[in-house]
Amino acid sequence: MNVELTRFKVKEGKSETVDEWLNFLNENMKDVLITLDAEKMYVETIFREVLDGTEYLYWYSAQGEHGQDVEDSDHWIDKEHLRYWNECIDPEFRPVDLSTEVVMIPEKIRSVVES
């Protein structure tokens, strides 16, 4: 299982579009959750922070091995998600992967998600 937390920089002036994006995901959660199966995504969470006047989004995920990349999905929700991504995420900023030091998932949970 891959457990990751990555920071991405939001393009300047795109905060309102990020609001729309996150609202879109929340409002369409039923379809969002459908797409996670193919990705072998057990948990995916987006966090938001403004640090020294710069906005960042953080992706936390717990994902199984060999899942489908979101870019390879034909599902309409993923296509819209990627449209927002391209509009909002600064491609000039190198994403920052935080170091995973401890993963605490009880065996009874791990055995269910990995089966």
C-alpha positions as CSV (number, residue, x, y, z in Angstrom):
1,M,0.0,0.0,0.0
2,N,1.3,3.5,-0.9
3,V,0.6,6.2,1.6
4,E,1.4,9.7,0.4
5,L,1.0,13.4,1.3
6,T,2.0,15.8,-1.5
7,R,1.8,19.6,-1.6
8,F,0.9,21.4,-4.8
9,K,0.9,25.2,-5.4
10,V,-2.3,26.9,-6.6
11,K,-1.8,29.4,-9.4
12,E,-2.2,33.0,-8.3
13,G,-5.7,34.3,-8.7
14,K,-7.3,30.9,-8.9
15,S,-8.6,30.7,-5.3
16,E,-12.2,31.1,-6.4
17,T,-11.8,28.4,-9.0
18,V,-10.4,26.1,-6.3
19,D,-13.6,26.8,-4.3
20,E,-15.6,25.7,-7.3
21,W,-13.4,22.6,-7.8
22,L,-13.7,21.5,-4.2
23,N,-17.4,22.1,-4.2
24,F,-17.8,20.2,-7.4
25,L,-16.0,17.2,-5.9
26,N,-18.1,17.4,-2.7
27,E,-21.4,17.8,-4.6
28,N,-20.6,14.8,-6.9
29,M,-19.1,12.5,-4.3
30,K,-21.2,9.5,-5.4
31,D,-19.5,9.6,-8.8
32,V,-16.1,10.5,-7.3
33,L,-16.2,7.4,-5.1
34,I,-17.0,5.2,-8.2
35,T,-13.8,6.3,-9.9
36,L,-11.6,5.3,-6.9
37,D,-12.1,1.6,-7.4
38,A,-10.2,1.5,-10.7
39,E,-7.4,3.6,-9.1
40,K,-7.2,1.2,-6.1
41,M,-7.6,4.3,-4.0
42,Y,-8.6,3.4,-0.5
43,V,-8.5,6.9,0.9
44,E,-8.0,10.3,-0.8
45,T,-8.2,13.6,1.0
46,I,-7.5,17.1,-0.1
47,F,-6.3,19.7,2.4
48,R,-6.0,23.4,1.7
49,E,-3.6,26.0,3.2
50,V,-2.5,29.6,2.7
51,L,1.1,30.0,3.8
52,D,2.8,33.4,3.6
53,G,0.2,34.5,1.1
54,T,0.6,31.5,-1.2
55,E,-2.2,28.9,-1.5
56,Y,-1.4,25.2,-1.5
57,L,-3.5,22.0,-1.9
58,Y,-2.3,18.9,-0.2
59,W,-3.3,15.4,-1.4
60,Y,-3.3,12.6,1.2
61,S,-3.8,9.1,-0.2
62,A,-3.7,5.5,0.7
63,Q,-3.6,3.5,-2.5
64,G,-3.1,-0.1,-3.5
65,E,-0.5,-1.2,-6.0
66,H,-1.1,-1.0,-9.8
67,G,-4.2,1.2,-9.8
68,Q,-5.3,3.1,-12.9
69,D,-3.9,6.6,-13.3
70,V,-6.6,9.3,-13.2
71,E,-5.3,10.6,-16.5
72,D,-6.2,7.2,-18.1
73,S,-9.8,7.4,-16.9
74,D,-12.7,7.9,-19.3
75,H,-15.2,8.8,-16.5
76,W,-16.7,12.3,-16.8
77,I,-15.9,13.2,-13.2
78,D,-12.2,12.5,-13.7
79,K,-12.1,14.6,-16.9
80,E,-13.7,17.5,-15.1
81,H,-11.3,17.0,-12.1
82,L,-8.3,17.1,-14.5
83,R,-9.7,20.3,-16.2
84,Y,-9.8,22.0,-12.8
85,W,-6.4,20.6,-12.0
86,N,-4.9,22.1,-15.2
87,E,-6.6,25.4,-14.5
88,C,-5.6,25.7,-10.8
89,I,-2.3,23.9,-10.1
90,D,0.9,25.7,-10.9
91,P,3.0,23.5,-13.2
92,E,6.1,25.6,-12.5
93,F,6.1,24.5,-8.9
94,R,7.7,21.2,-8.2
95,P,5.3,19.2,-6.0
96,V,6.6,18.4,-2.5
97,D,6.2,14.8,-1.3
98,L,6.3,14.8,2.5
99,S,8.1,11.8,4.0
100,T,6.0,9.0,5.3
101,E,7.4,8.0,8.7
102,V,4.7,5.9,10.3
103,V,1.6,4.3,8.9
104,M,-1.0,3.3,11.5
105,I,-3.7,1.2,10.0
106,P,-5.2,-1.6,12.1
107,E,-4.8,-5.1,10.5
108,K,-8.5,-5.6,10.4
109,I,-8.9,-2.5,8.2
110,R,-5.8,-3.2,6.1
111,S,-6.9,-6.8,5.3
112,V,-10.3,-5.5,4.1
113,V,-9.0,-2.7,1.8
114,E,-6.2,-4.8,0.4
115,S,-8.4,-7.9,-0.4
